[in-house]
Amino acid sequence: MAWLEYLLPLIFLFPLGAMAVIVIALRNLHDARVRSPFNARPLREPGQALRNRLDRAFATLFLNGALGPILTLAPLVYGMGRMLFASRQNWVEWALYGALSTVLVLVYCFLLIRDFQHIRRIKLGLACDLAVGQELERLVSPEAHPYFVFHDVPTDTDIIDHVAITPHGVFVVETRARTRPFTADGREINVVTVEPERLRFPGWSEHRPILKTLRASHWLAGWLEQRCGQPVPVMGVLTLPGWDITCAGTPEGLMVVSGESLSQQISERRLGDLDDELHDRVIEALIERAAELDRNPGLSEPSI
């Protein structure tokens, strides 16, 4: 029967299929998330959302890197089986199997390049987020100063990188990582100009980081006022680690800084006065809000 010539070669695909099943089963073998031994909640560090995103990116890289050779070999293995069982040789059919394998190789090469670039962007964002978080940790000295810092605070639609609470206001700190370009003679260009509605980098401009930081600060101000029953002074801080900042007009309610000496700049900025009762209510509200991300890790993804 002619149909057996196409069915019997599938036997040769069983070992490849078994390998594919093992690869898919092991794709989440590496999980760097750890939980507290006290309350079983996930332990969060600066940039934790980006760490989780990086784990998922490495899992995707592993999946594409392992499945790629298996799937690209499948047409060739099936074709060799067809040659054994076919009553006559059809070279057009064999050429199609070879062409299909070639296309799959090109597709998986593209996927691996994409995964590599994705991981590079996440690692750059994580490095900048950790640098800013480390700078903010200098604020925390509860015995001497009523400062408090939260990392990865979820809004209704996104995640705030850091929230710093001082005796004189609440600061929404967003970090953006951008690769610095080079001139033709190899000199690095690291000057960015801040305008009222955009950031003008060397060769391109962006407005989303400003809008996102302002949107996050406005959301937090409204949310804290609703939770605490009175207005809370909130200001947005956009950090661009590694860049020299030139201001041609900063939007109201926003600071754009490089991140160096950030703790000193925040501690010296006076937005208003938080009495002890309001200060404690703000901290309690943010602790409850941060716990929502622990209960629902897929709430949102951070921006890079």
N, C-alpha and C positions, 0 to 999 in steps of 0.2 A: 504493500500500500504506500502511495506516494507521501501521504501525510506523516508516516513514520520517519521518513528521511529528515523531516524538520523537528519531530518530537524527540527522537532518540539523542541527538546532540546536546539536548538540555542536561543530560547526565553529567557532562563535563563542566557544567556551570555550578554544580552543587558545592564543590569545595570553595569556589569564589563567593558563593552566597553565604556559606557558613562563616567565612572570614568577614564579610560585610556585617553580618549580624553581631559578631563579637566586637567589631569596631564601634558600631552604634551603641551597643550596651556599655562600652567603656568610655563613651565620649565625656561623661561627667565624672570621671574617676578623680580628677583633681578639683577639689573644692576648698579654697583657702578660708572660707568663712568659719568662724569659731563662735561658740556660745558660752555665756557666763555660767560657771558652776553654781552660782547662787540662785539665779532666777530663770536660767535657760534662755534668756534673750540673746540675740546676736550682739556681739561686742563690736562697737563702731569706733573707727579711727578717722582722722582727717582723710577725706577722699575715699571713704568706704564704698560709696556708690560707684565710683570709678574703678575701684579694686574689683568689685563684683562684675562690672562690665568687662574688665580686662580678663577675668577668669572665663567669661562666656566667649570672648573673642579668641582666647587660646583654645577653648573647646571646639570652636568652629574651625580654627586652623588645623587642629588635630584630625577632625572629621574629614575635611577636604583633602588633607595630605595623605590620609590612610585610605579613604574610599576612592581617591583618584586613580591610583594604579589598578585597583580591583575592577572598577567600571571600565577603564580604558582597555583592559585586557579581555573583557567579556566578549566583545564582538569577534576578536581574533580566535579565542578559544572555541566559541560556537562555530566559527567558520572552519576550523580544523576538524571539528566533529562532523560537520556537514560533508567534508571531503572524504571522510571514512565511510559514511553511510550512503552518499549520493551514488546513483547508478551512472551518472555522467557528470563531467566537470563543467561548471558554468563560470567562466572567468569574470564575467560582469558582476555576478553575485559576490565572488571573492573580493573584487575591487571595492564593492560597496561596504563590505565588512572592514576593509582597511581604511576607507575614507571615514567611516563612522568612528573608528578608533582614533584617527587623526583629529577629528573634530572634538572628541571628548578630551584628548590631551590638551588642545588649545583652550577649551572651556575651563579645565581645572587649573591650567597655568594662570589664566585670568583671575580665577577665584583665589588662588594662593597669593598673587600679587595684591589683590584687593584686601585680603585678610592681613597681610604684612603691613600695608599702609594704614589700615584701621588700627592695628595694635600700636604702631608708631604714634599715631595721633592720641590714642588713649594714654600711652605712657608719658607723652609730653604734658598732657593735661593733668595727669596724676602727679608728676614731678612738681608742676607749678602749684597745684592744690596743696601738696604736702609742705612746700616751702612757705606758703601763706599761712597754713595751719600752725606750723612751727613758730612763725612770727607772732601769731595771735596767742599762742600758749604763754607768752611772756606776760600777758595781761593777768593771768590767773594766779592770784595769791590771796586766797580768801581771808587769811588772818589779818592782812594789812589793808586790802582793798576789796571792795564789793564788786569784783569783776567776774564775769561768767562767759564761757564760749561754748556754743553748740555747733556741731558739724552735721551736714546733710539734713537740713530741716525741710520736710515736705510742705509744699503749698498745695493748692487744689489741682494744679496742672504741671508742676515742675518741682525741682529740688533746689533749695538755697544752699550754696556751698558752706557758708559759715554765718553765724549770728553772734555778735559780740555785745554783751550788756555791760555798760559802765554806769557810774553814778550820775552821768550827764546825758544818757540817751542809749538808744539801741541802734546798732549798725548792722546792716545787711551787706555781707562781703561776698562778692562774686569774683571768681578767678577765671581769666581767659588766657589760654596758651596759644601763642602764635609764633611760627618759625621766622627767624630774622633773615632777610635776604642779604646777598653779598653783591658788591660792585664787581665790575670786570677785573679789577686788580686785586680782588680777594678781600677787600675791607668789608666789615659787617656794618649794615645799616640798622640801627636800633632806635630810631627816633619816630615817635608817633604823635600826631597833633590831635588834640581833643577839640572838637567843635560842638556847638549846641546840639546837633542831631546826629553826629557821626564821629567815628574814629578814622583819621586819615593816616593809613600806614604807607610805607614806601611802595608805591605801585598799585595799591588798592585801598578801598575804604569800606567800613562796616558801620551799620547802625543798630544791628540786633543786640550786641552786648549792652549798649546803653539802654535800649528799650527794655531788655530783659531785667536788668538791675533795677531800673525805676519801677517796673511792674512788680517785681518781688518786694521792694521796699514799700510801695503803696499797699500791696496786699497785706503785708505783715502789720503795717500801721492800722489798717482797718480791722484786721483780725484781733490784734491786741486790744484795741479800743472796745471791741465787742466783748472780749473775754474779761477784761479788767474793769469795764464800766467807766473808763475815762481815757482821754487822749494820751498816747505815749509817743514821745519824740523819737522818730525813726529816720535814719539817713542811709542811703545806698552808697556803697564803696565798691568801685570796679578796679580790680588789680590786674596789671599786665606785667608779670615778672620778667625781668631782663630787658625791659624797654625804658628808654628815657622819655618822659612825658613833657609835652609842650602844650600849654592850654591857650586856646584861642577863643574860649567861651564854654565853660562847663554848665550843663543843665542844672537848674535849681534842684536842690535835694540830692546831689550826687557828687562824690569825690572820685577822681580817676588818678590812681597812684601806681607806682611800679611795684610796691609791696615791701620795699626796704624801709625799715623803721616804722612799719605799719602800726605796731602796738603803741609806739610813742605818739604817732599822729592821732590815733583813735582816742587815747587817754587824754590828750590835750584838747580835743574837739568838744565844745560845749553846745549841746543841742537844747538842753533844758535840765531840770533837776528831777530825779526820781527819788521820792521818799522811800524809807525802808519798806513800808507796806506795799507800795506799788512795785518796787524792785523785786520783792519776793513773789508777788502775784505774776509778774512777767516771767520769772524763771520757772515757776510751777507750771504755767501755761505752756511754755516751750518744751519742758520735760515731757508733758503729756503729748504734745504734738510730735515730738521726735519719736516717741514710742509707737506712733501709728505706722511709721516706716518699718519698724521691727516686726509688727504684726502683719504687714502687707509689703514684702520686699519688692514686689512688682508695681508699686504705686506709681512711680515715674522714673524717668531716666535723666541724669544730669546732662547739661550742655557742656560742650568742650570749647 
